[in-house]
């Protein structure tokens, strides 16, 4: 009964958000409460929900101050040189931009923190996607795929959990997985190339103008990345992240076209790309409230602090080093560094208030989702639904598959790290599978390696807090992101499993007792 209730709750939740019957924020609250009442847990739901909120409170605090910190860095212009370099390298080619997004996300993911990866990568790349009219679902997809591969790093979390639960050394799990990780990383780059080629076919290679003159623009109530106000070359449809290119921005017969509906004022030697700016709302200006000349900007002249760029770089580098070393809890680290950053860059009280108010609209949706997820997690764990799911998984494995428990573990990690938390899977399911596999000569370390294979799919789970940050910054719907990314995430996990078997990291079968 409890098992059926648990699976039904998850299916209903996924159905409601993927069909857009309810927003994720409401579904995370309403669905678990409804099923908790159906299961007869009404009297104890309050403490369960509070326990869940408490468990995610540090994550909520960390994300709030992380958004504020990187928002300050973006306002101050820390990422402007990166975006200028990227603009120079990609030359308006959507394929290069998508592949570059994946590569950048992999590099930043070396710190092991998903939230940091999402904030830095989206801040650097979102302006280019907006400028060329590219799909933001593609950006969210490749960033998450890259993060899913690098999440297996020992300091990323899952590998350490598996090692702790199985009583083996972390290096026994991670080091042999380096080659399968490299193969999967190559697969992610290939997926990025495929998606990039689709975008190139849809949009063409857009000719970017020479260095542009900076225009002042009014502050918008969104997280402002560097080049955040670059002219759009397409119209955005809904929250799906899909753009329809303007006539002058798309490629016809493989040729290259410049932007329409906007005037770029180039520097020396640059050419001007001019459009009619008819004011019909269909040109680039429509994305900025109309007007024939939408602004082109780097960081706002009012907030940019070019003289402090090296100070901000040193501050951010110190934060990342301390983050990797685990010197302090993440919420505390971001709180301290946010306080330092806003004081150094904007010492006046009014300026500090203005910066906090500017980024408050970014903080609220993400943090509210985190605390709503606390209700979902609290009821799932407090009612023992998560234990029922774990037991059902173990019971579903027939004895005939005993010699293949390493492969079974890898395959099970794909759906069940999606449906239940990493803690529930690694501390509840994996040790039982390892004990059963021991009879067939399969070591605990081999089961541990197989258990981390599902991480690319795990990041799509509604139980992963940082995913709400990614979809929030990309301004796409959670359900749209899941539908678009799921097939690619599953393919990455399967590629990792096959590579692990080929390299002998995960045995194809054990020996009969």
C-alpha positions as CSV (number, residue, x, y, z in Angstrom):
1,X,0.0,0.0,0.0
2,X,2.7,2.5,1.0
3,X,4.8,1.5,-2.0
4,X,1.9,2.1,-4.4
5,X,1.2,5.4,-2.7
6,X,4.8,6.5,-3.0
7,X,5.0,5.7,-6.7
8,X,1.6,7.2,-7.4
9,X,2.6,10.4,-5.7
10,X,5.8,10.8,-7.8
11,X,3.9,10.0,-11.0
12,X,1.2,12.5,-10.2
13,X,3.8,15.1,-9.3
14,X,5.7,14.6,-12.5
15,X,2.5,14.6,-14.6
16,X,1.3,17.9,-13.1
17,X,4.5,19.8,-13.7
18,X,5.4,18.3,-17.1
19,X,1.9,18.9,-18.5
20,X,2.0,22.4,-16.8
21,X,-1.2,21.7,-14.8
22,X,0.6,23.2,-11.8
23,X,3.8,25.2,-11.4
24,X,6.6,23.3,-9.6
25,X,6.3,25.5,-6.5
26,X,2.7,24.7,-6.0
27,X,3.0,21.0,-6.9
28,X,5.9,20.5,-4.4
29,X,3.6,21.6,-1.6
30,X,0.1,20.4,-2.6
31,X,0.9,16.9,-4.0
32,X,2.8,15.4,-1.0
33,X,0.3,16.9,1.5
34,X,-2.6,15.4,-0.5
35,X,-1.0,11.9,-0.6
36,X,0.1,12.2,3.1
37,X,-3.6,12.7,4.0
38,X,-4.7,9.9,1.8
39,X,-2.1,7.6,3.5
40,X,-3.5,8.5,6.9
41,X,-0.6,10.6,8.1
42,X,-2.5,13.8,8.7
43,X,-1.7,14.2,12.4
44,X,2.1,13.9,11.8
45,X,2.4,15.9,8.6
46,X,3.3,19.1,10.3
47,X,6.5,17.8,12.0
48,X,7.5,15.9,8.9
49,X,7.2,19.0,6.7
50,X,9.2,21.1,9.3
51,X,11.9,18.4,9.4
52,X,12.2,18.5,5.6
53,X,12.4,22.3,5.5
54,X,15.1,22.2,8.2
55,X,17.1,19.7,6.2
56,X,17.1,22.0,3.1
57,X,17.4,25.3,4.9
58,X,21.2,25.4,4.6
59,X,20.9,24.8,0.9
60,X,18.3,27.6,0.6
61,X,20.6,30.0,2.5
62,X,23.6,29.0,0.4
63,X,21.7,29.6,-2.9
64,X,20.3,32.9,-1.7
65,X,23.7,34.4,-0.9
66,X,25.4,32.7,-3.8
67,X,23.0,34.4,-6.2
68,X,23.6,37.7,-4.5
69,X,27.4,37.2,-4.6
70,X,27.6,36.3,-8.2
71,X,25.0,39.0,-9.0
72,X,27.4,41.5,-7.5
73,X,30.3,40.1,-9.5
74,X,28.2,40.3,-12.7
75,X,27.2,43.9,-11.9
76,X,30.8,44.8,-11.3
77,X,31.9,43.4,-14.7
78,X,34.0,40.4,-13.5
79,X,32.7,38.3,-16.4
80,X,32.9,40.9,-19.1
81,X,36.4,39.8,-20.4
82,X,35.2,36.2,-20.6
83,X,32.2,37.1,-22.7
84,X,34.3,39.3,-24.9
85,X,36.7,36.4,-25.5
86,X,33.9,34.0,-26.2
87,X,32.3,36.5,-28.6
88,X,35.6,36.7,-30.4
89,X,36.1,32.9,-30.6
90,X,32.6,31.8,-31.6
91,X,32.0,34.4,-34.3
92,X,28.2,34.0,-34.1
93,X,28.2,30.3,-34.8
94,X,25.5,28.6,-32.7
95,X,27.3,25.2,-32.8
96,X,30.5,26.7,-31.4
97,X,28.5,28.4,-28.7
98,X,26.7,25.2,-27.6
99,X,29.9,23.2,-27.5
100,X,31.7,26.0,-25.7
101,X,28.9,26.1,-23.1
102,X,29.4,22.4,-22.4
103,X,33.2,22.8,-22.2
104,X,32.9,25.8,-19.9
105,X,30.5,24.0,-17.6
106,X,32.8,21.0,-17.3
107,X,35.7,23.2,-16.4
108,X,33.8,25.1,-13.8
109,X,32.3,21.9,-12.4
110,X,35.7,20.9,-11.3
111,X,34.9,22.7,-8.0
112,X,32.2,20.1,-7.4
113,X,29.4,22.6,-6.7
114,X,26.4,22.6,-9.1
115,X,25.1,26.0,-8.0
116,X,28.4,27.7,-8.7
117,X,28.7,26.0,-12.1
118,X,25.2,27.1,-13.1
119,X,25.6,30.7,-12.0
120,X,29.0,31.2,-13.7
121,X,28.2,29.4,-16.9
122,X,24.7,30.9,-17.4
123,X,26.0,34.3,-16.6
124,X,28.7,34.0,-19.2
125,X,26.7,32.3,-21.9
126,X,23.1,33.5,-21.6
127,X,23.8,36.8,-23.4
128,X,25.0,35.0,-26.5
129,X,21.9,32.8,-26.6
130,X,19.7,35.8,-26.3
131,X,21.8,37.7,-28.9
132,X,21.5,34.9,-31.5
133,X,18.0,33.9,-30.6
134,X,19.1,30.4,-29.5
135,X,17.0,28.0,-27.4
136,X,17.7,28.4,-23.7
137,X,16.5,24.8,-23.2
138,X,19.6,23.7,-25.2
139,X,21.8,25.8,-22.9
140,X,20.2,24.3,-19.7
141,X,20.5,20.8,-21.2
142,X,24.3,20.9,-22.0
143,X,25.1,22.6,-18.7
144,X,23.3,19.9,-16.8
145,X,24.9,17.1,-18.9
146,X,28.3,18.5,-18.1
147,X,27.5,18.8,-14.5
148,X,26.2,15.3,-14.3
149,X,29.5,13.9,-15.5
150,X,31.6,16.0,-13.2
151,X,29.3,15.3,-10.2
152,X,31.2,12.0,-9.8
153,X,34.3,13.9,-8.6
154,X,35.0,12.8,-5.0
155,X,34.1,16.2,-3.6
156,X,30.9,16.3,-5.6
157,X,29.0,14.2,-3.1
158,X,27.7,10.9,-4.6
159,X,31.1,9.2,-4.8
160,X,31.8,10.1,-1.1
161,X,28.3,8.8,-0.1
162,X,28.8,5.5,-1.9
163,X,32.3,5.0,-0.4
164,X,31.0,5.8,3.1
165,X,27.9,3.5,2.8
166,X,30.1,0.6,1.5
167,X,33.1,1.2,3.8
168,X,35.6,1.5,1.0
169,X,38.1,4.2,0.1
170,X,36.9,7.0,-2.1
171,X,39.8,6.5,-4.5
172,X,38.8,2.8,-5.0
173,X,35.6,4.1,-6.6
174,X,36.7,7.3,-8.3
175,X,40.1,6.5,-9.8
176,X,38.9,3.6,-12.0
177,X,36.0,5.8,-13.1
178,X,38.2,8.4,-14.7
179,X,38.4,6.8,-18.1
180,X,34.6,6.2,-18.3
181,X,34.1,9.8,-17.2
182,X,36.4,10.9,-20.0
183,X,34.4,8.9,-22.5
184,X,31.1,10.3,-21.2
185,X,32.5,13.8,-21.3
186,X,33.3,13.3,-25.0
187,X,29.8,12.1,-25.5
188,X,28.5,15.2,-23.8
189,X,30.5,17.3,-26.2
190,X,29.1,15.2,-29.1
191,X,25.6,15.9,-27.9
192,X,26.4,19.6,-27.6
193,X,27.7,19.4,-31.2
194,X,24.4,17.7,-32.4
195,X,22.2,20.3,-30.6
196,X,24.5,23.1,-31.8
197,X,24.2,21.9,-35.4
198,X,20.4,21.9,-35.0
199,X,20.6,25.5,-33.8
200,X,22.9,26.4,-36.7
201,X,20.4,24.9,-39.1
202,X,17.6,26.8,-37.6
203,X,19.3,30.2,-37.2
204,X,22.3,30.1,-39.4
205,X,25.7,31.6,-38.6
206,X,25.0,35.2,-37.5
207,X,27.5,37.9,-38.4
208,X,28.5,39.7,-35.2
209,X,29.5,43.3,-35.5
210,X,32.9,44.7,-34.3
211,X,33.3,45.9,-30.7
212,X,30.2,47.8,-29.9
213,X,29.7,51.1,-28.0
214,X,28.1,50.7,-24.6
215,X,24.7,52.2,-24.0
216,X,23.0,52.8,-20.7
217,X,19.9,50.8,-20.1
218,X,17.4,50.7,-17.3
219,X,17.8,48.0,-14.8
220,X,15.7,44.9,-15.3
221,X,14.4,42.7,-12.5
222,X,16.4,39.7,-13.5
223,X,19.9,38.4,-12.8
224,X,22.0,40.6,-15.1
225,X,24.8,38.7,-16.8
226,X,27.6,40.4,-18.7
227,X,26.2,41.6,-22.1
228,X,22.8,41.1,-20.5
229,X,21.1,43.6,-22.8
230,X,22.5,42.6,-26.1
231,X,20.0,43.0,-28.9
232,X,17.7,40.0,-29.5
233,X,17.6,38.4,-32.9
234,X,14.4,36.6,-32.3
235,X,11.1,36.5,-30.5
236,X,10.7,34.3,-27.5
237,X,7.6,32.1,-27.2
238,X,6.4,31.4,-23.7
239,X,8.6,29.8,-21.1
240,X,9.9,27.0,-23.2
241,X,13.1,28.9,-24.1
242,X,12.5,28.5,-27.8
243,X,13.1,31.5,-30.1
244,X,11.8,32.2,-33.6
245,X,14.4,34.1,-35.5
246,X,13.6,37.4,-37.3
247,X,13.8,37.3,-41.0
248,X,17.0,39.2,-41.1
249,X,18.6,37.1,-38.4
250,X,18.2,33.6,-39.9
251,X,20.3,31.9,-42.5
252,X,18.8,31.0,-45.9
253,X,20.6,28.5,-48.1
254,X,23.5,28.4,-45.7
255,X,24.3,32.0,-46.1
256,X,25.2,34.4,-43.2
257,X,23.0,37.2,-42.3
258,X,23.3,40.2,-39.9
259,X,20.8,41.3,-37.3
260,X,17.7,43.3,-38.2
261,X,15.7,45.6,-36.1
262,X,18.7,47.0,-34.3
263,X,21.6,49.4,-34.9
264,X,25.0,48.4,-33.8
265,X,27.5,51.2,-33.5
266,X,30.9,49.5,-34.1
267,X,34.3,50.6,-33.2
268,X,37.1,51.2,-35.7
269,X,36.9,49.1,-38.8
270,X,33.5,47.7,-37.9
271,X,30.5,47.4,-40.2
272,X,27.0,48.5,-39.3
273,X,24.1,46.1,-39.3
274,X,21.0,48.2,-39.6
275,X,17.3,47.2,-39.7
276,X,14.2,49.1,-40.3
277,X,13.1,49.3,-36.7
278,X,9.5,49.6,-37.8
279,X,8.2,49.4,-34.3
280,X,5.8,46.6,-35.1
281,X,7.0,44.6,-32.2
282,X,8.5,41.9,-34.3
283,X,12.0,43.3,-34.4
284,X,14.7,43.0,-31.8
285,X,13.4,46.0,-30.1
286,X,10.3,44.2,-29.0
287,X,12.4,42.4,-26.4
288,X,13.1,45.7,-24.7
289,X,9.7,47.3,-24.7
290,X,9.7,48.5,-28.3
291,X,11.8,51.1,-30.0
292,X,13.9,51.0,-33.1
293,X,17.3,51.0,-31.3
294,X,17.5,48.4,-28.6
295,X,20.5,48.9,-26.4
296,X,23.7,47.0,-26.7
297,X,25.6,46.8,-23.4
298,X,28.4,45.0,-21.5
299,X,27.8,45.6,-17.8
300,X,25.9,48.7,-16.8
301,X,28.1,51.8,-16.6
302,X,26.4,52.6,-13.4
303,X,27.4,49.4,-11.7
304,X,30.6,48.4,-13.5
305,X,33.8,48.5,-11.4
306,X,36.6,47.9,-14.0
307,X,39.3,49.2,-11.6
308,X,38.3,46.5,-9.1
309,X,38.3,43.6,-11.6
310,X,41.5,42.0,-10.2
311,X,40.2,42.4,-6.6
312,X,37.0,40.7,-7.6
313,X,38.9,38.0,-9.4
314,X,41.0,37.3,-6.3
315,X,37.9,37.3,-4.1
316,X,36.1,34.8,-6.3
317,X,39.2,32.6,-6.7
318,X,39.6,32.6,-2.9
319,X,36.0,31.6,-2.5
320,X,36.3,28.7,-4.9
321,X,39.5,27.5,-3.3
322,X,37.9,27.6,0.2
323,X,34.8,25.9,-1.3
324,X,36.9,23.0,-2.6
325,X,38.9,22.7,0.6
326,X,35.7,22.6,2.7
327,X,37.2,25.3,5.0
328,X,33.7,26.4,6.1
329,X,30.1,25.3,5.4
330,X,28.9,26.6,2.0
331,X,26.2,28.9,3.4
332,X,28.7,30.6,5.7
333,X,31.2,31.0,2.9
334,X,28.8,32.7,0.6
335,X,27.4,34.9,3.3
336,X,30.9,36.1,4.2
337,X,32.1,36.7,0.7
338,X,28.8,38.4,-0.3
339,X,29.3,40.8,2.6
340,X,32.9,41.5,1.5
341,X,32.0,41.9,-2.2
342,X,29.2,44.3,-1.8
343,X,31.2,46.4,0.7
344,X,34.2,46.6,-1.6
345,X,32.3,47.3,-4.8
346,X,29.4,49.4,-3.5
347,X,30.5,51.0,-0.2
348,X,27.5,53.4,0.0
349,X,24.3,52.3,1.9
350,X,22.0,53.4,-1.0
351,X,24.1,51.6,-3.6
352,X,24.1,48.4,-1.5
353,X,20.3,48.6,-1.1
354,X,19.9,49.1,-4.8
355,X,22.0,46.0,-5.7
356,X,20.1,43.8,-3.2
357,X,16.8,45.0,-4.6
358,X,18.0,44.4,-8.1
359,X,18.7,40.8,-7.4
360,X,15.8,40.1,-5.0
361,X,13.6,38.9,-7.9
362,X,16.2,36.2,-8.7
363,X,16.5,35.0,-5.2
364,X,12.8,34.7,-4.4
365,X,11.8,32.1,-7.0
366,X,14.8,29.8,-6.3
367,X,14.7,29.9,-2.5
368,X,10.9,29.5,-2.4
369,X,11.3,26.3,-4.6
370,X,13.9,25.0,-2.2
371,X,11.7,25.4,0.9
372,X,8.7,23.9,-1.1
373,X,10.9,20.9,-1.9
374,X,11.5,20.6,1.8
375,X,7.9,19.7,2.3
376,X,8.1,17.1,-0.5
377,X,11.2,15.6,0.9
378,X,10.0,15.7,4.5
379,X,6.8,13.9,3.7
380,X,8.5,11.4,1.4
381,X,11.0,10.5,4.2
382,X,8.7,11.0,7.2
383,X,6.0,8.6,5.9
384,X,8.7,6.0,5.1
385,X,7.6,6.2,1.4
386,X,11.3,6.4,0.4
387,X,12.1,3.2,2.4
388,X,9.2,1.5,0.7
389,X,10.5,2.5,-2.7
390,X,14.0,1.2,-1.8
391,X,12.7,-2.1,-0.6
392,X,10.6,-2.5,-3.8
393,X,13.7,-2.0,-5.8
394,X,15.6,-4.7,-4.0
395,X,12.7,-7.1,-4.1
396,X,12.2,-6.6,-7.8
397,X,15.7,-8.0,-8.6
398,X,15.2,-11.8,-9.4
399,X,17.7,-14.3,-8.2
400,X,18.7,-15.1,-11.8
401,X,20.2,-11.7,-12.1
402,X,22.5,-12.3,-9.1
403,X,25.7,-12.7,-11.2
404,X,24.9,-9.4,-13.0
405,X,24.2,-7.3,-10.0
406,X,26.9,-4.8,-10.9
407,X,25.1,-4.1,-14.2
408,X,21.8,-4.1,-12.4
409,X,23.1,-1.6,-9.9
410,X,24.2,0.7,-12.7
411,X,20.9,0.5,-14.5
412,X,18.9,0.9,-11.3
413,X,20.9,4.0,-10.4
414,X,19.4,5.8,-13.4
415,X,15.7,5.9,-12.4
416,X,16.1,5.6,-8.7
417,X,18.5,8.4,-8.1
418,X,15.8,10.4,-9.9
419,X,12.9,9.2,-7.8
420,X,14.6,9.2,-4.4
421,X,17.4,11.2,-2.9
422,X,21.1,10.3,-3.2
423,X,21.1,9.6,0.6
424,X,18.2,7.2,0.4
425,X,19.8,5.4,-2.6
426,X,23.4,5.2,-1.4
427,X,22.6,4.5,2.3
428,X,19.4,2.5,1.8
429,X,19.7,0.5,-1.4
430,X,23.3,0.2,-2.4
431,X,24.6,-1.6,0.7
432,X,21.9,-4.3,0.3
433,X,22.8,-4.7,-3.3
434,X,26.5,-4.9,-2.4
435,X,25.8,-7.6,0.2
436,X,23.9,-9.7,-2.3
437,X,26.6,-9.2,-5.0
438,X,29.4,-10.3,-2.6
439,X,28.1,-13.9,-3.0
440,X,28.9,-13.7,-6.7
441,X,32.4,-12.4,-6.2
442,X,31.5,-8.8,-7.0
443,X,33.4,-6.4,-4.7
444,X,31.8,-3.5,-2.8
445,X,34.0,-1.0,-4.7
446,X,32.6,-2.4,-8.1
447,X,29.1,-1.9,-6.8
448,X,30.0,1.6,-5.7
449,X,31.3,2.5,-9.1
450,X,28.1,1.2,-10.8
451,X,26.0,3.1,-8.3
452,X,27.3,6.5,-9.5
453,X,26.5,5.9,-13.2
454,X,23.0,7.4,-12.8
455,X,24.2,10.9,-11.8
456,X,23.5,12.6,-15.2
457,X,19.8,11.7,-14.7
458,X,19.8,12.4,-11.0
459,X,20.3,16.1,-11.6
460,X,16.9,16.2,-13.4
461,X,15.2,15.1,-10.2
462,X,12.8,17.5,-8.4
463,X,14.7,16.6,-5.3
464,X,17.9,18.3,-6.5
465,X,17.9,21.9,-5.2
466,X,20.4,23.4,-7.6
467,X,18.3,22.4,-10.6
468,X,15.7,25.0,-9.7
469,X,18.5,27.6,-9.8
470,X,19.5,26.5,-13.3
471,X,15.9,26.6,-14.7
472,X,15.3,29.9,-12.9
473,X,18.4,31.6,-14.3
474,X,17.7,30.2,-17.8
475,X,14.1,31.3,-17.5
476,X,12.6,28.0,-18.6
477,X,9.9,25.8,-17.1
478,X,11.1,22.9,-15.0
479,X,8.9,20.4,-16.9
480,X,10.1,21.7,-20.2
481,X,13.6,21.2,-19.1
482,X,13.0,17.7,-18.0
483,X,11.2,16.7,-21.2
484,X,14.0,18.2,-23.3
485,X,17.0,16.9,-21.3
486,X,15.8,13.4,-20.1
487,X,16.7,11.5,-23.3
488,X,20.2,13.0,-23.4
489,X,20.8,12.5,-19.7
490,X,19.8,8.9,-20.0
491,X,22.1,8.4,-23.0
492,X,25.0,9.9,-21.0
493,X,24.4,7.4,-18.2
494,X,24.2,4.5,-20.6
495,X,27.4,5.5,-22.4
496,X,29.2,5.7,-19.0
497,X,27.9,2.2,-18.1
498,X,29.1,0.7,-21.4
499,X,32.5,2.4,-21.1
500,X,32.8,1.1,-17.5
501,X,32.2,-2.4,-18.7
502,X,34.6,-2.1,-21.6
503,X,37.4,-0.8,-19.4
504,X,36.7,-3.5,-16.8
505,X,35.7,-0.9,-14.1
506,X,32.3,-2.6,-13.6
507,X,32.2,-6.4,-14.2
508,X,29.7,-7.7,-16.7
509,X,29.0,-10.6,-14.5
510,X,30.3,-12.3,-11.3
511,X,30.8,-15.9,-10.6
512,X,28.3,-18.4,-9.5
513,X,28.7,-19.4,-5.8
